[in-house]
Amino acid sequence: MAIAEQILKFLNGQDRQDPVCAKQLLHFGSRAAVDQALSRLAQQKKLMRVARGFYALPIKSRFGDLPPIPAEIIAAIARQ
């Protein structure tokens, strides 16, 4: 299974839509491979880049894809 598929499976398995950074995904591969996979997923619109180095699944709504709640983004950055 490709790193991008593993990342999506990991993010879909979470009960909350918290943003993640590449450091949290290093168990899938090297830093360069994880960064490349995140970049490609963002280009394919499967992930949203919410801050520098932080990505999250977009929230689907009838108005289109929405980013996570800003408080969740701030909390994720503060944890790092």
N, C-alpha and C positions, 0 to 999 in steps of 0.2 A: 504494500500500500504506500502510495506517495505521501510525502510529508504534508502537502496541502490537504489531502483527504483526511489524514490523521488529525490535523489541526481543526478542521471543520467538525469532525466527529467529536472531538474533545469539547469544543465550544457548544455544540448542539446538546451534549450530554449534561451541561451545567443547568441547574435549575434557575439561575439568575443570569441576566445578560450583562454581567460585569465586564468592563474592558480588560484586556490582558496585554502584557508587553512580551517582547520576544524572550526576555529572561525566564519567564514562566513556562516557556515552551521548549526549552533546550533539551528536554528528555526525548524529543522527536528527532533531533539531529544536531549538526553543528550550528553555530550562530549564523554563519553565512547562508546555510541552507534554509534555516528558519526565516531569516530576513527576506530571502528571495521568495519563499512560499507566501509569506504575508503580503509582500508587494504584489505578487501575481493575483492573489485572492482579492486584494483591494482593487486592482485594475479590472477584474472580472465582476466587480460589484457584489461579491459574495461576503466581503467584509468591509467595514467602514474604518477609515483612519480617523480617530477621534482626537488625537494629540500626537505629538512627535513620539514615535515608538509604541503607541497604544492603539490597539485595534479592538473592534467589537462587532458582533453580528448586528446588522440593521434590524430595526423593529418594523415589521410589516404593518402598514395601515392602508386604508382605502385611498389615502392621499399620497401614497408612495412610501419610500423607505425613510425612517426617522432615526436619528442618532439616539444613543442612550440618554437617560436623564443626566443633566449636567452635574448633579450632586454625586452620581455614581462615578463619573469620570474623575472628578476632583478627589474622591475617596481612593480610587485606584492609583492615581498619581501620588497621593500622600503615603500610601502603603509602600511604595517603592522608594 
